Amino acid sequence: MIEEILPEGKVAAEAAFSDFPAEPGLGLFPEEAALVARAVPQRRLEFATVRLCARRALGRLGVPPAPLLWGRRGAPAWPHGIVGSLTHCAGFRAAAVARGEDVASLGIDAEPDKPLPDGVLDAIALRREVIRLRELNDCHPGVCWDRLLFSAKESVYKTWFPLTGRELDFDEAEIRIDPTPDTVSEDSPLGSCTGGFTARLLVPPPTVGGQELTSFSGRWLVRRGLVVTGIALVRVPTAASSPLREVPLPGDVVRA
């Protein structure tokens, strides 16, 4: 599912729809197990499952298994030369990784396809975003657009933070969501719909390869009761073109 919104051949992704490691051990390295030794059992399971997803994805890049610990602000500390992102929500865990020579940064997020709790939209959305969500809901009332906006902002943050090491508040990036024509309808297969989104940064942008990145572009997918979003900043090293391509293909960092 997550691989459908990330660039094929550049990013390796693995997902699980349930927790598969069993106590005791959880398939964790001792250094990883120590991080969640005092956590409740469910937290240990999701922590372990998403790391097994990451190890499988890394294995597809030829990277041997190693502890995946917490780095700055609780973000994953990926092996040298690797960029990646983790996400987990009820019933879903996923990891996406790429070589830094191919992708400058990436971010993924998964959320339940349910409306946000009362008051959350007001806390995360700009006025222009709220207006566009109302327009989208009028045309396509079957999608939880507020939850999709939240997920897109999470993916933006996860892409931004490794590039800058700085916080990015919800109101510092403006999201525009664009459904793919003919995919958002009651007749969509398996209740699936998809599209793209653009995040316009409202703060000084990061510079990568000599290029200022004033916006990020990503993809989204709604299916099986889930909302997933993803961004991959793919490097295109040619003399005549921009060194980065934001691939439009079909908060605090939360410790993962």
Secondary structure, 3 states (H helix, E strand, C coil): CHHHHCCCCCCEEEEECCCCCCCCCCCCCHHHHHHCCCCCHHHHHHHHHHHHHHHHHHHHCCCCCCCCCECHHHCECCCCCEEEEEEEECCEEEEEEEECCCEEEEEEEEEECCCCCCCHHHHHCCHHHHHHHHHHHHHCCCCCHHHHHHHHHHHHHHHHHHHHCCCCCHHHEEEEEEECCCCCCCCCHHHCEEEEEEEEECCCCCEECCEECCEEEEEEEEECCEEEEEEEEEECCCCCCCCEEECCCCCCCCCC
